[in-house]
């Protein structure tokens, strides 16, 4: 399962510029929030085009249903219990979650790419620590522009590299602002290999869309407005790459950090953000790089976000530091449809490993979280220390759309086994009738747990 290197993709560095890398990450976007993944209420044509022109994964996982640990795994290729960031850093909320972040000694993909001559920039939500020692410019990014944590924390302020450049922030303009900054960077670095990490604030609550997308006549459609603006952003960035004639030499990844919270769709899966049911950890994922991946390719093999680091290194012929332990593998041949071999994938909640999936089967080692009967429409209006409202005037709060897992019922058993191919909604517990599978997957879990010690 653990790797220390990666297979290179053949190329001629004397005649070809190294491929660029663009990672577009959305915040709390559900599996069913994209039309190519089943959304019927609105369309996402620009996001869908990435899938149509590349490969989409229908069983792509993040290891945790929370923002910060998931993002740290994306950038390090390591399971949260290995990289150490297992909770969301939160400003002004006590030492336990205020003065925490991604260990500066962790090796990020930005550091590895910068060492290989790439220009690196992070735009948008960081959430890997808001103290100066945790800033993106200390973790391999040449430049940073964005908010250091979630858009419902305070004070909401835009940081550029190390300095505050905007406060208060009109969240209606965030998606547009981040898009413009991404385009500016791409135009400036068009003749050099670059790694751009574009981490949007939306659709994390509070929801906000710009005047071009907000539809006041249908206020209940604010979530759709937000997604449509994100889709517009993808189109603007992709069109810029195309106009500059570097689109086909750019590896493009689109994904979400975890399942939906308020307003989003799980696509029918049980659970939501903060749970390790499928709805909390299975996310939309697509990748476009026509030099390697055929058009309109689909893969249903379970893969996960730790695979991104080694896969991008393989595609760009960049060596992973010798002896550095990763929890993913190069999935190039899987995405090409040439291999069906992948190591098991795991989920965790706080400090606990919750589940393991191997093939069609998913075993819960610990009791999965169930949501209690609470008013999920209740939320607070975050304000800055000066009393200025820092969410948008057109802010709004949607209610959950289709979370089959929102239930007060507690599971009777801690150990539960599901066949996700036949039972994707995790409704029929097979543990009592398949003790041999439980035993097999428990051994997989124990082995992985030992590897983390």
C-alpha positions in Angstrom: 0.0 0.0 0.0 2.7 2.5 0.9 5.0 3.7 -1.8 8.3 5.6 -1.9 8.5 6.3 -5.6 6.5 6.5 -8.8 6.7 5.1 -12.3 7.5 7.8 -14.9 5.5 8.5 -18.0 7.7 8.5 -21.1 8.4 11.9 -22.6 11.1 13.9 -24.3 12.0 16.8 -22.0 14.2 18.3 -24.6 11.3 18.9 -27.0 8.4 19.3 -24.6 7.7 21.7 -21.8 6.8 20.0 -18.6 3.0 19.7 -18.2 1.3 22.3 -16.1 -1.0 21.2 -13.2 -4.3 22.7 -12.3 -6.1 21.4 -9.3 -9.6 22.9 -8.8 -11.0 22.0 -5.4 -14.5 22.9 -4.2 -15.7 23.1 -0.6 -18.5 20.8 0.6 -19.7 20.0 -3.0 -21.7 16.8 -2.9 -21.4 13.8 -5.2 -24.7 14.7 -6.8 -24.0 18.4 -7.3 -22.7 18.0 -10.9 -24.9 17.2 -13.8 -22.6 14.5 -15.1 -22.9 12.9 -11.7 -26.7 12.9 -11.7 -27.8 16.5 -10.9 -31.1 17.3 -12.7 -32.1 20.7 -11.3 -29.4 22.7 -13.0 -26.5 22.1 -15.5 -22.8 22.3 -15.1 -21.5 22.1 -18.7 -18.0 23.4 -18.1 -17.3 20.9 -15.3 -18.9 18.2 -17.3 -16.5 19.0 -20.2 -13.6 18.0 -18.1 -15.1 14.5 -17.6 -16.1 14.3 -21.3 -12.6 15.2 -22.4 -10.9 13.0 -19.8 -11.7 10.5 -17.1 -14.2 10.6 -14.2 -14.2 8.4 -11.2 -17.5 7.2 -9.7 -15.8 5.7 -6.6 -13.4 8.4 -5.6 -12.8 8.8 -1.9 -11.4 11.3 0.6 -10.1 9.8 3.8 -12.1 12.1 6.1 -15.4 14.0 5.9 -13.8 17.2 7.1 -12.1 20.1 5.3 -8.6 20.5 6.8 -7.5 16.8 7.1 -8.8 16.1 3.6 -6.9 19.1 2.1 -3.8 18.1 3.9 -4.0 14.6 2.5 -4.5 16.0 -1.0 -1.3 18.1 -0.8 0.8 15.5 1.0 -0.4 12.1 -0.3 -0.6 10.9 3.3 -3.4 9.7 5.5 -4.4 12.2 8.2 -3.1 10.0 11.0 0.3 10.1 9.3 0.5 13.8 8.4 -1.0 14.7 11.8 -3.7 17.2 11.0 -6.9 15.5 12.1 -9.1 18.5 13.0 -10.1 21.8 11.4 -8.0 24.7 12.6 -10.3 27.4 13.9 -9.3 31.0 14.8 -10.2 32.3 18.2 -11.6 29.0 19.4 -9.1 27.8 22.0 -5.5 26.6 21.8 -6.5 23.0 20.8 -7.8 24.1 17.4 -6.4 27.6 17.0 -2.6 27.0 17.1 -2.7 23.9 14.8 -1.9 23.3 11.2 -0.1 21.1 8.8 3.4 20.3 10.2 5.9 22.5 8.4 8.1 19.4 8.1 5.6 17.6 6.0 6.5 17.5 2.3 3.8 18.9 0.1 3.3 18.5 -3.6 4.0 22.2 -4.0 7.5 21.8 -2.5 8.3 18.9 -4.7 7.1 20.7 -7.8 8.9 23.9 -6.9 12.1 22.0 -6.5 11.6 20.7 -10.0 11.3 24.2 -11.5 7.6 24.8 -11.3 6.0 28.2 -10.5 3.5 27.4 -7.7 0.5 29.3 -6.5 -2.4 28.6 -4.1 -5.6 30.6 -4.4 -8.6 30.4 -2.1 -9.3 28.5 1.0 -6.2 27.2 2.8 -7.4 25.8 6.2 -4.1 24.1 7.0 -3.3 26.6 9.7 -3.8 30.3 10.0 -0.6 31.1 12.1 2.3 32.5 10.0 4.4 29.3 10.3 1.6 27.4 8.5 1.0 29.8 5.7 1.0 28.4 2.1 4.2 30.4 1.3 5.9 28.3 4.0 4.6 25.0 2.5 6.0 25.2 -1.1 3.8 27.9 -2.7 5.6 30.9 -4.2 2.4 32.9 -4.0 -0.9 32.8 -2.1 -4.2 34.7 -2.3 -7.2 33.8 -0.3 -8.8 33.2 3.0 -6.8 31.1 5.5 -9.9 29.1 6.7 -13.6 28.5 6.1 -15.8 31.4 5.1 -17.9 31.0 8.2 -15.0 31.7 10.6 -13.8 35.1 11.6 -12.3 37.4 10.8 -12.9 36.9 7.1 -10.0 38.6 5.4 -8.1 38.1 2.2 -4.4 37.3 2.7 -1.9 37.9 -0.1 1.3 35.9 0.7 1.6 37.1 4.3 -0.3 40.3 4.4 -4.0 41.2 4.8 -5.1 43.0 1.6 -8.9 43.0 2.1 -11.2 43.4 5.1 -14.1 43.1 5.3 -14.8 40.8 2.5 -17.9 40.7 0.3 -18.4 37.0 -0.2 -20.6 37.6 -3.3 -17.3 38.4 -5.2 -15.2 35.5 -3.9 -15.7 33.1 -6.8 -15.2 35.9 -9.4 -12.1 37.2 -7.5 -10.4 33.8 -7.3 -11.1 33.2 -10.9 -9.5 36.5 -12.0 -6.5 35.8 -9.9 -6.1 32.3 -11.4 -6.4 33.7 -14.9 -3.8 36.4 -14.1 -1.3 33.8 -12.8 -1.8 31.5 -15.8 -1.2 34.3 -18.3 1.9 35.4 -16.4 3.3 31.9 -16.3 2.1 30.6 -19.6 5.7 30.0 -20.9 6.8 28.2 -17.7 5.6 25.0 -16.1 3.2 25.8 -13.2 1.2 24.2 -10.4 -2.0 26.1 -9.6 -4.1 25.1 -6.7 -7.5 26.8 -7.0 -9.5 26.1 -3.8 -12.9 27.8 -4.0 -14.7 28.9 -0.9 -18.1 27.7 -2.2 -20.4 25.9 -1.8 -19.5 26.0 1.9 -21.9 28.1 3.9 -22.7 31.0 4.0 -23.6 30.7 0.4 -23.1 33.7 -1.8 -23.2 34.4 -5.6 -22.3 37.5 -7.6 -24.8 39.7 -9.2 -24.4 37.9 -12.5 -25.6 34.6 -11.0 -27.8 35.5 -8.0 -31.5 35.1 -8.9 -33.5 37.1 -6.3 -36.8 35.9 -7.8 -35.9 32.3 -6.7 -34.1 32.7 -3.4 -34.5 29.0 -2.6 -32.2 28.4 -5.6 -29.2 30.1 -4.1 -27.3 26.8 -3.9 -27.9 26.3 -7.6 -26.7 29.9 -8.3 -23.5 29.2 -6.4 -22.8 26.0 -8.3 -23.6 27.7 -11.7 -21.0 30.4 -10.8 -18.4 27.8 -10.0 -19.1 26.1 -13.3 -18.7 29.5 -15.0 -15.3 29.8 -13.2 -14.2 26.5 -14.5 -15.1 27.6 -18.0 -13.2 30.8 -17.7 -10.1 29.1 -16.6 -10.3 26.4 -19.2 -10.9 28.9 -21.9 -7.8 30.8 -20.8 -5.7 27.7 -21.1 -7.1 27.0 -24.5 -6.6 30.6 -25.8 -3.0 30.4 -24.6 -2.6 27.1 -26.4 -1.5 25.3 -23.3 -4.7 23.4 -22.4 -3.6 20.1 -23.7 -0.3 20.4 -21.9 -2.1 21.0 -18.6 -3.2 18.2 -16.3 -6.6 19.4 -14.9 -8.1 17.9 -11.8 -11.6 18.8 -10.4 -12.8 17.4 -7.1 -14.4 18.3 -3.8 -12.9 18.1 -0.3 -15.7 16.1 1.3 -19.5 15.5 1.1 -22.2 18.2 1.2 -23.2 20.0 4.3 -26.2 22.3 3.8 -28.0 22.4 0.5 -25.9 19.9 -1.5 -26.8 16.5 -2.9 -25.1 13.2 -2.0 -26.6 11.7 -5.2 -28.6 9.4 -3.0 -25.8 8.1 -0.8 -26.4 7.8 2.9 -24.8 10.5 5.1 -23.3 13.9 4.5 -20.3 15.9 5.6 -19.0 14.9 9.1 -20.1 11.2 8.5 -18.1 8.4 7.0 -21.1 7.0 5.2 -20.6 7.2 1.4 -22.3 10.6 1.3 -19.6 12.1 3.5 -16.5 10.7 1.8 -17.3 9.7 -1.8 -16.8 12.8 -3.9 -16.9 13.8 -7.6 -13.5 13.5 -9.3 -12.4 14.0 -12.9 -9.1 14.5 -14.6 -8.2 15.8 -18.1 -4.8 15.2 -19.8 -5.4 14.1 -23.4 -1.7 13.1 -23.9 -2.4 10.2 -21.5 -6.1 9.7 -20.8 -8.7 8.9 -23.5 -11.9 11.0 -23.7 -15.0 10.2 -21.8 -13.4 7.4 -19.8 -15.1 6.3 -16.6 -13.7 4.2 -13.7 -15.7 2.7 -10.9 -12.6 1.2 -9.1 -12.2 2.6 -5.6 -9.4 5.1 -5.6 -8.7 8.0 -3.2 -7.1 11.4 -2.7 -3.7 10.1 -1.5 -3.2 8.8 -5.0 -3.1 12.3 -6.5 0.4 13.1 -5.3 2.2 10.0 -6.7 0.1 10.1 -9.9 1.0 13.8 -10.7 4.6 13.0 -10.0 4.5 10.1 -12.5 2.7 12.2 -15.1 5.3 15.0 -14.8 8.4 12.8 -14.4 9.1 14.3 -11.0 10.9 12.1 -8.4 9.3 11.6 -5.0 11.9 12.2 -2.3 13.7 8.9 -1.6 12.3 7.1 1.4 9.3 9.4 1.7 6.3 7.3 2.7 3.0 8.0 0.9 -0.4 6.3 1.4 -1.4 6.4 -2.3 -0.3 4.9 -5.5 0.1 6.0 -9.1 -3.3 5.4 -10.7 -2.4 6.3 -14.3 -3.1 2.8 -15.6 -6.3 2.6 -13.6 -7.6 5.8 -15.1 -6.6 4.6 -18.6 -8.7 1.5 -18.1 -5.7 -0.8 -18.3 -5.5 -1.9 -14.6 -8.0 -2.9 -12.0 -5.6 -3.3 -9.1 -5.7 -0.8 -6.2 -4.9 -1.1 -2.5 -7.7 -0.8 0.0 -9.0 2.7 1.0 -9.8 3.8 4.5 -11.8 6.5 6.2 -11.4 8.2 9.6 -13.2 10.5 12.0 -11.1 12.6 14.4 -8.4 10.1 15.6 -10.3 6.9 14.7 -10.0 4.8 11.6 -13.7 4.2 10.8 -13.9 2.0 7.7 -12.0 0.1 5.1 -13.1 -0.6 1.5 -11.6 -3.4 -0.5 -13.2 -4.2 -3.9 -17.0 -4.1 -3.5 -17.0 -4.4 0.3 -16.9 -1.8 3.0 -16.4 -2.7 6.6 -17.1 -0.3 9.4 -14.7 -1.0 12.3 -16.3 1.6 14.5 -19.9 2.8 14.8 -20.6 5.3 12.0 -21.9 8.7 13.0 -25.6 9.3 12.8 -27.1 12.7 12.8 -29.5 13.5 15.6 -32.8 15.2 15.2 -31.6 18.8 15.0 -32.7 21.9 13.1 -30.1 21.8 10.3 -31.2 25.2 9.1 -29.9 27.0 12.2 -26.6 28.7 11.8 -24.8 31.8 13.1 -24.0 35.0 11.2 -20.2 35.4 11.6 -19.1 39.0 12.2 -15.8 40.6 12.4 -14.3 42.0 15.6 -15.4 45.5 14.6 -19.0 44.3 14.4 -19.1 44.5 10.6 -21.1 41.8 8.9 -18.7 39.9 6.8 -21.0 37.6 4.9 -22.6 38.7 1.7 -25.7 40.8 1.5 -27.1 38.1 -0.8 -26.1 35.4 1.6 -28.5 32.5 2.3 -28.8 29.2 3.9 -30.2 26.2 2.1 -31.6 23.2 4.0 -30.4 19.7 3.3 -31.6 18.4 0.0 -31.4 14.6 0.0 -29.5 13.1 2.9 -30.8 9.6 3.5 -28.5 9.4 6.5 -30.0 12.2 8.5 -31.7 10.0 11.1 -31.9 9.8 14.9 -31.6 6.0 14.7 -28.5 4.5 16.2 -27.0 1.4 14.6 -27.3 -1.7 16.7 -23.8 -3.0 15.8 -20.4 -1.4 15.8 -19.1 -3.8 13.1 -21.1 -3.4 9.8 -20.4 -4.8 6.4 -21.8 -3.6 3.1 -21.6 -4.7 -0.5 -21.5 -1.3 -2.2 -21.9 -2.6 -5.7 -25.2 -4.2 -4.8 -26.1 -1.9 -1.9 -24.7 1.6 -2.5 -27.0 3.2 0.1 -25.5 1.0 2.8 -28.8 -0.4 3.9 -28.2 -4.1 4.4 -25.6 -5.1 7.0 -23.9 -8.3 5.9 -21.6 -8.7 8.9 -23.7 -11.4 10.6 -23.9 -13.5 7.5 -20.4 -13.1 6.2 -18.0 -13.5 9.1 -15.2 -14.6 6.8 -15.3 -11.3 5.0 -15.3 -9.4 8.3 -12.3 -11.3 9.4 -10.4 -10.6 6.1 -11.1 -6.9 6.2 -10.3 -6.7 9.9 -6.8 -8.0 9.1 -6.5 -5.3 6.4 -7.5 -2.7 8.9 -5.0 -4.0 11.6 -2.2 -4.1 9.0 -2.8 -0.5 8.0 -3.1 0.7 11.6 0.2 -0.9 12.4 1.8 0.9 9.4 0.8 4.2 10.9 2.6 3.7 14.2 
